[in-house]
Amino acid sequence: MRISTSGWVAMVLSSALGAQEKPPGWPLGARIPEISGQVVDAVTGKPVPGVDVTLRATAGVASFGSGGSEQLRYENSRTTSQGQFGFRSTLEAQLENPLKELESYWLTVNVAFLPLAKGRRDGPSIDDGMIPLGEDLSFEVSNAPMHQGAYRRRFPSAQERPWNNRAYFPLSVQFVHPCTQAWNANCVHFGGTRALRIPLIPVLPDPGGCDGIGDAAIRGQCRELNLYWAAFRHTGTVEEVQAGKEACGQIDNGAATETCLKNLRMLDPELFQGQWTARHQREAALVMSPAAGLTPVGEGTITEKGMPAMYVVRYLGSDGQRDVELAQARVWVGVGERERAVLVSEVRSWEPQGVERKGEVGGQGVGVIDSAGSYIAYWPSGSTFVALEFAKRGRGPGGVAVEATAAVRLELIRQYLAKHPALR
């Protein structure tokens, strides 16, 4: 019996795909179906506009002795005012090659889209357009939350904090297989692909705010994510760190709990162990009361090798929708003459293009670095060193212009000078 060429190809293709579930649209190549839906607030049910929804699809490539992945689709859709998005159906002709098969297609939600050209420009090692952001977004929560703010020397940039809307956690949406993240609290799985209702979990001041969610699974995910967040909200005292440890323990009693405790320990090992030292007493006294309508948030102590301990205080204002960081104070304690010179160089490196000059507030001299983006005032004070950094001409997440005005800057500098007079 003679087999036609087309029949032989069909047999080869059938054999190559026998190990996996055939994707929708087969045998007409391999069709990635139409994907559409609405992104909503998991608590209120209201639509979430203006967040990126990115479709990613990959093919598995077989070869003699090894294999790999190849990108099929990488497209973005931003939600409308009603939270809606959509992607067209496509037939992926590449998958007619017997050595290729569909690995997966999935969505990332509330993660800022990075065009391929920018990805290649920012990271030359990126493999021919494959953006290094896969299906597992648990890293975006467990390794880039508020606790990392304590380690930053500058205001967070869009690249450092890539969520479209900081009021919500990022989300991975799976279709071909169930969620297989290291921690599945920000992952959902759908059997269908059309008219989806995708719940974004909000960042809440109290995990108890999740109790109003009707779906038990989403309610549990909401509690886990917000317990993780709560563990790092306040970490300036032994009591606050102890509360953070308790919050970590309630997350999942697994990988997320372990990561939470590890990152909490990194903030300050002594506080984590319950030790209240004279150093921490001095640092706690540096937290200022609210100034000019700004709310202070202590980020914790940082001790770098060979450097004095530093206490960080972030000052938050509002853009009318949510809190925005307008100023940051850093106070080093136990500073000697050698460290003082190093700290001056450190502060100057924050704004290398800024104009540096001497300033005077209330008869006390301070160093000033002025640039288009920020205003920095710094001075030594006995065995301490103070540096205040203020945001200029910034915009909040709602697009409303926000900045630390000259009056706000002056008031905060005066408050710190009152406690830490500048050296004459």
QUIRA-V793376 format. One record per residue. N is the residue number from 1. RES is the residue in three letters. PHI is phi in radians with two decimals (999 if undefined). Layout:
n=N res=RES phi=PHI
n=N res=RES phi=PHI
This chain:
n=1 res=MET phi=999
n=2 res=ARG phi=-1.63
n=3 res=ILE phi=-1.86
n=4 res=SER phi=-1.16
n=5 res=THR phi=-1.03
n=6 res=SER phi=-1.12
n=7 res=GLY phi=-1.19
n=8 res=TRP phi=-1.07
n=9 res=VAL phi=-1.07
n=10 res=ALA phi=-1.08
n=11 res=MET phi=-1.13
n=12 res=VAL phi=-1.09
n=13 res=LEU phi=-1.12
n=14 res=SER phi=-1.08
n=15 res=SER phi=-1.14
n=16 res=ALA phi=-1.14
n=17 res=LEU phi=-1.74
n=18 res=GLY phi=-1.11
n=19 res=ALA phi=-1.40
n=20 res=GLN phi=-2.34
n=21 res=GLU phi=-1.16
n=22 res=LYS phi=-1.19
n=23 res=PRO phi=-1.24
n=24 res=PRO phi=-1.00
n=25 res=GLY phi=1.73
n=26 res=TRP phi=-1.24
n=27 res=PRO phi=-1.69
n=28 res=LEU phi=-1.34
n=29 res=GLY phi=1.32
n=30 res=ALA phi=-2.63
n=31 res=ARG phi=-1.76
n=32 res=ILE phi=-1.50
n=33 res=PRO phi=-1.25
n=34 res=GLU phi=-1.10
n=35 res=ILE phi=-2.19
n=36 res=SER phi=-2.60
n=37 res=GLY phi=3.01
n=38 res=GLN phi=-2.36
n=39 res=VAL phi=-1.66
n=40 res=VAL phi=-2.25
n=41 res=ASP phi=-1.25
n=42 res=ALA phi=-1.14
n=43 res=VAL phi=-1.57
n=44 res=THR phi=-1.62
n=45 res=GLY phi=1.40
n=46 res=LYS phi=-1.36
n=47 res=PRO phi=-1.12
n=48 res=VAL phi=-1.96
n=49 res=PRO phi=-1.50
n=50 res=GLY phi=1.23
n=51 res=VAL phi=-1.97
n=52 res=ASP phi=-1.37
n=53 res=VAL phi=-2.10
n=54 res=THR phi=-2.01
n=55 res=LEU phi=-1.63
n=56 res=ARG phi=-2.20
n=57 res=ALA phi=-2.46
n=58 res=THR phi=-2.28
n=59 res=ALA phi=-1.99
n=60 res=GLY phi=-1.49
n=61 res=VAL phi=-2.00
n=62 res=ALA phi=-1.58
n=63 res=SER phi=-2.67
n=64 res=PHE phi=-1.22
n=65 res=GLY phi=1.59
n=66 res=SER phi=-2.82
n=67 res=GLY phi=-2.70
n=68 res=GLY phi=-3.05
n=69 res=SER phi=-2.05
n=70 res=GLU phi=-2.37
n=71 res=GLN phi=-1.31
n=72 res=LEU phi=-1.77
n=73 res=ARG phi=-2.41
n=74 res=TYR phi=-2.63
n=75 res=GLU phi=-2.33
n=76 res=ASN phi=-2.22
n=77 res=SER phi=-2.41
n=78 res=ARG phi=-1.76
n=79 res=THR phi=-1.13
n=80 res=THR phi=-1.36
n=81 res=SER phi=-1.07
n=82 res=GLN phi=-1.77
n=83 res=GLY phi=1.31
n=84 res=GLN phi=-1.58
n=85 res=PHE phi=-2.64
n=86 res=GLY phi=-2.91
n=87 res=PHE phi=-2.32
n=88 res=ARG phi=-1.29
n=89 res=SER phi=-1.39
n=90 res=THR phi=-2.39
n=91 res=LEU phi=-1.72
n=92 res=GLU phi=-1.58
n=93 res=ALA phi=-1.06
n=94 res=GLN phi=-1.01
n=95 res=LEU phi=-1.37
n=96 res=GLU phi=-1.33
n=97 res=ASN phi=-1.21
n=98 res=PRO phi=-1.03
n=99 res=LEU phi=-1.59
n=100 res=LYS phi=-2.17
n=101 res=GLU phi=-2.58
n=102 res=LEU phi=-1.18
n=103 res=GLU phi=-1.47
n=104 res=SER phi=-2.92
n=105 res=TYR phi=-2.45
n=106 res=TRP phi=-2.68
n=107 res=LEU phi=-2.07
n=108 res=THR phi=-1.97
n=109 res=VAL phi=-2.17
n=110 res=ASN phi=1.23
n=111 res=VAL phi=-2.12
n=112 res=ALA phi=-0.98
n=113 res=PHE phi=-1.18
n=114 res=LEU phi=-1.98
n=115 res=PRO phi=-1.01
n=116 res=LEU phi=-1.01
n=117 res=ALA phi=-1.07
n=118 res=LYS phi=-1.21
n=119 res=GLY phi=-1.08
n=120 res=ARG phi=-1.15
n=121 res=ARG phi=-1.18
n=122 res=ASP phi=-1.37
n=123 res=GLY phi=-2.40
n=124 res=PRO phi=-0.99
n=125 res=SER phi=-1.44
n=126 res=ILE phi=-1.07
n=127 res=ASP phi=-1.30
n=128 res=ASP phi=0.76
n=129 res=GLY phi=1.68
n=130 res=MET phi=-1.36
n=131 res=ILE phi=-1.26
n=132 res=PRO phi=-1.33
n=133 res=LEU phi=-2.42
n=134 res=GLY phi=-1.57
n=135 res=GLU phi=-1.36
n=136 res=ASP phi=-1.57
n=137 res=LEU phi=-1.72
n=138 res=SER phi=-1.08
n=139 res=PHE phi=-1.05
n=140 res=GLU phi=-1.10
n=141 res=VAL phi=-1.64
n=142 res=SER phi=-1.37
n=143 res=ASN phi=-2.12
n=144 res=ALA phi=-2.47
n=145 res=PRO phi=-1.63
n=146 res=MET phi=-1.03
n=147 res=HIS phi=-1.08
n=148 res=GLN phi=-1.28
n=149 res=GLY phi=-1.03
n=150 res=ALA phi=-1.19
n=151 res=TYR phi=-1.66
n=152 res=ARG phi=-1.35
n=153 res=ARG phi=-1.67
n=154 res=ARG phi=-2.41
n=155 res=PHE phi=-1.10
n=156 res=PRO phi=-1.06
n=157 res=SER phi=-1.77
n=158 res=ALA phi=-1.05
n=159 res=GLN phi=-1.25
n=160 res=GLU phi=-1.30
n=161 res=ARG phi=-2.20
n=162 res=PRO phi=-1.46
n=163 res=TRP phi=-1.31
n=164 res=ASN phi=-1.08
n=165 res=ASN phi=-2.23
n=166 res=ARG phi=-1.22
n=167 res=ALA phi=-1.38
n=168 res=TYR phi=-2.31
n=169 res=PHE phi=-1.39
n=170 res=PRO phi=-1.24
n=171 res=LEU phi=-2.48
n=172 res=SER phi=-1.90
n=173 res=VAL phi=-2.03
n=174 res=GLN phi=-1.83
n=175 res=PHE phi=-2.14
n=176 res=VAL phi=-1.24
n=177 res=HIS phi=-2.45
n=178 res=PRO phi=-1.12
n=179 res=CYS phi=-1.09
n=180 res=THR phi=-2.31
n=181 res=GLN phi=-1.31
n=182 res=ALA phi=-1.05
n=183 res=TRP phi=-2.60
n=184 res=ASN phi=-1.59
n=185 res=ALA phi=-1.15
n=186 res=ASN phi=-2.06
n=187 res=CYS phi=-2.47
n=188 res=VAL phi=-2.29
n=189 res=HIS phi=-2.16
n=190 res=PHE phi=-2.16
n=191 res=GLY phi=-1.38
n=192 res=GLY phi=-1.74
n=193 res=THR phi=-2.29
n=194 res=ARG phi=-2.01
n=195 res=ALA phi=0.92
n=196 res=LEU phi=-1.33
n=197 res=ARG phi=-2.02
n=198 res=ILE phi=-1.77
n=199 res=PRO phi=-1.53
n=200 res=LEU phi=-1.62
n=201 res=ILE phi=-1.51
n=202 res=PRO phi=-1.37
n=203 res=VAL phi=-1.41
n=204 res=LEU phi=-1.88
n=205 res=PRO phi=-1.18
n=206 res=ASP phi=-2.49
n=207 res=PRO phi=-0.98
n=208 res=GLY phi=-1.09
n=209 res=GLY phi=-1.17
n=210 res=CYS phi=-1.35
n=211 res=ASP phi=-1.11
n=212 res=GLY phi=-1.41
n=213 res=ILE phi=-1.40
n=214 res=GLY phi=-1.23
n=215 res=ASP phi=-1.26
n=216 res=ALA phi=-1.10
n=217 res=ALA phi=-1.16
n=218 res=ILE phi=-1.16
n=219 res=ARG phi=-1.07
n=220 res=GLY phi=-1.15
n=221 res=GLN phi=-1.10
n=222 res=CYS phi=-1.06
n=223 res=ARG phi=-1.13
n=224 res=GLU phi=-1.07
n=225 res=LEU phi=-1.12
n=226 res=ASN phi=-1.36
n=227 res=LEU phi=-1.15
n=228 res=TYR phi=-1.05
n=229 res=TRP phi=-1.10
n=230 res=ALA phi=-1.10
n=231 res=ALA phi=-1.09
n=232 res=PHE phi=-1.97
n=233 res=ARG phi=-1.19
n=234 res=HIS phi=-2.36
n=235 res=THR phi=-2.43
n=236 res=GLY phi=-1.67
n=237 res=THR phi=-2.31
n=238 res=VAL phi=-1.02
n=239 res=GLU phi=-1.11
n=240 res=GLU phi=-1.18
n=241 res=VAL phi=-1.17
n=242 res=GLN phi=-1.10
n=243 res=ALA phi=-1.12
n=244 res=GLY phi=-1.12
n=245 res=LYS phi=-1.10
n=246 res=GLU phi=-1.14
n=247 res=ALA phi=-1.12
n=248 res=CYS phi=-1.00
n=249 res=GLY phi=-1.15
n=250 res=GLN phi=-1.61
n=251 res=ILE phi=-1.21
n=252 res=ASP phi=-2.49
n=253 res=ASN phi=0.92
n=254 res=GLY phi=-2.56
n=255 res=ALA phi=-1.09
n=256 res=ALA phi=-1.18
n=257 res=THR phi=-1.07
n=258 res=GLU phi=-1.09
n=259 res=THR phi=-1.14
n=260 res=CYS phi=-1.04
n=261 res=LEU phi=-1.14
n=262 res=LYS phi=-1.09
n=263 res=ASN phi=-1.21
n=264 res=LEU phi=-1.15
n=265 res=ARG phi=-1.13
n=266 res=MET phi=-1.13
n=267 res=LEU phi=-1.05
n=268 res=ASP phi=-2.84
n=269 res=PRO phi=-1.00
n=270 res=GLU phi=-1.20
n=271 res=LEU phi=-1.12
n=272 res=PHE phi=-1.08
n=273 res=GLN phi=-1.45
n=274 res=GLY phi=1.45
n=275 res=GLN phi=-1.66
n=276 res=TRP phi=-1.93
n=277 res=THR phi=-1.73
n=278 res=ALA phi=-1.05
n=279 res=ARG phi=-1.07
n=280 res=HIS phi=-1.19
n=281 res=GLN phi=-1.11
n=282 res=ARG phi=-1.12
n=283 res=GLU phi=-1.17
n=284 res=ALA phi=-1.09
n=285 res=ALA phi=-1.22
n=286 res=LEU phi=-1.44
n=287 res=VAL phi=-1.19
n=288 res=MET phi=-1.56
n=289 res=SER phi=-1.29
n=290 res=PRO phi=-0.92
n=291 res=ALA phi=-2.24
n=292 res=ALA phi=0.91
n=293 res=GLY phi=1.43
n=294 res=LEU phi=-1.57
n=295 res=THR phi=-1.85
n=296 res=PRO phi=-1.45
n=297 res=VAL phi=-2.28
n=298 res=GLY phi=-1.33
n=299 res=GLU phi=-1.63
n=300 res=GLY phi=2.08
n=301 res=THR phi=-1.66
n=302 res=ILE phi=-2.27
n=303 res=THR phi=-2.14
n=304 res=GLU phi=-1.59
n=305 res=LYS phi=-1.00
n=306 res=GLY phi=1.35
n=307 res=MET phi=-2.15
n=308 res=PRO phi=-1.16
n=309 res=ALA phi=-1.19
n=310 res=MET phi=-2.21
n=311 res=TYR phi=-1.97
n=312 res=VAL phi=-1.97
n=313 res=VAL phi=-2.21
n=314 res=ARG phi=-1.67
n=315 res=TYR phi=-1.96
n=316 res=LEU phi=-1.85
n=317 res=GLY phi=-2.03
n=318 res=SER phi=-2.28
n=319 res=ASP phi=-1.71
n=320 res=GLY phi=1.71
n=321 res=GLN phi=-2.10
n=322 res=ARG phi=-2.74
n=323 res=ASP phi=-1.23
n=324 res=VAL phi=-2.29
n=325 res=GLU phi=-1.30
n=326 res=LEU phi=-1.91
n=327 res=ALA phi=-2.67
n=328 res=GLN phi=-2.50
n=329 res=ALA phi=-1.92
n=330 res=ARG phi=-2.21
n=331 res=VAL phi=-2.17
n=332 res=TRP phi=-1.61
n=333 res=VAL phi=-2.08
n=334 res=GLY phi=1.23
n=335 res=VAL phi=-1.65
n=336 res=GLY phi=-1.74
n=337 res=GLU phi=-1.09
n=338 res=ARG phi=-1.10
n=339 res=GLU phi=-1.15
n=340 res=ARG phi=-1.06
n=341 res=ALA phi=-1.13
n=342 res=VAL phi=-1.14
n=343 res=LEU phi=-1.21
n=344 res=VAL phi=-1.06
n=345 res=SER phi=-1.11
n=346 res=GLU phi=-1.07
n=347 res=VAL phi=-1.14
n=348 res=ARG phi=-1.08
n=349 res=SER phi=-1.24
n=350 res=TRP phi=-1.15
n=351 res=GLU phi=-2.34
n=352 res=PRO phi=-1.09
n=353 res=GLN phi=-1.66
n=354 res=GLY phi=-1.33
n=355 res=VAL phi=-1.53
n=356 res=GLU phi=-1.78
n=357 res=ARG phi=-2.72
n=358 res=LYS phi=-1.61
n=359 res=GLY phi=-2.16
n=360 res=GLU phi=-2.49
n=361 res=VAL phi=-2.27
n=362 res=GLY phi=1.03
n=363 res=GLY phi=1.42
n=364 res=GLN phi=-1.92
n=365 res=GLY phi=-1.47
n=366 res=VAL phi=-2.34
n=367 res=GLY phi=-1.49
n=368 res=VAL phi=-2.27
n=369 res=ILE phi=-2.14
n=370 res=ASP phi=-2.04
n=371 res=SER phi=-2.42
n=372 res=ALA phi=-1.16
n=373 res=GLY phi=-1.70
n=374 res=SER phi=-2.70
n=375 res=TYR phi=-2.25
n=376 res=ILE phi=-2.13
n=377 res=ALA phi=-2.12
n=378 res=TYR phi=-2.57
n=379 res=TRP phi=-2.91
n=380 res=PRO phi=-1.46
n=381 res=SER phi=-2.54
n=382 res=GLY phi=1.04
n=383 res=SER phi=-1.66
n=384 res=THR phi=-2.06
n=385 res=PHE phi=-2.44
n=386 res=VAL phi=-2.02
n=387 res=ALA phi=-2.39
n=388 res=LEU phi=-2.02
n=389 res=GLU phi=-2.09
n=390 res=PHE phi=-2.10
n=391 res=ALA phi=-1.39
n=392 res=LYS phi=-2.18
n=393 res=ARG phi=0.98
n=394 res=GLY phi=-1.56
n=395 res=ARG phi=-2.28
n=396 res=GLY phi=-1.32
n=397 res=PRO phi=-1.00
n=398 res=GLY phi=-1.47
n=399 res=GLY phi=1.49
n=400 res=VAL phi=-1.38
n=401 res=ALA phi=-1.17
n=402 res=VAL phi=-2.39
n=403 res=GLU phi=-2.81
n=404 res=ALA phi=-1.45
n=405 res=THR phi=-1.19
n=406 res=ALA phi=-1.04
n=407 res=ALA phi=-1.15
n=408 res=VAL phi=-1.14
n=409 res=ARG phi=-1.04
n=410 res=LEU phi=-1.10
n=411 res=GLU phi=-1.14
n=412 res=LEU phi=-1.21
n=413 res=ILE phi=-1.08
n=414 res=ARG phi=-1.07
n=415 res=GLN phi=-1.08
n=416 res=TYR phi=-1.24
n=417 res=LEU phi=-1.13
n=418 res=ALA phi=-1.12
n=419 res=LYS phi=-1.60
n=420 res=HIS phi=-2.32
n=421 res=PRO phi=-1.03
n=422 res=ALA phi=-1.20
n=423 res=LEU phi=-1.16
n=424 res=ARG phi=-1.59
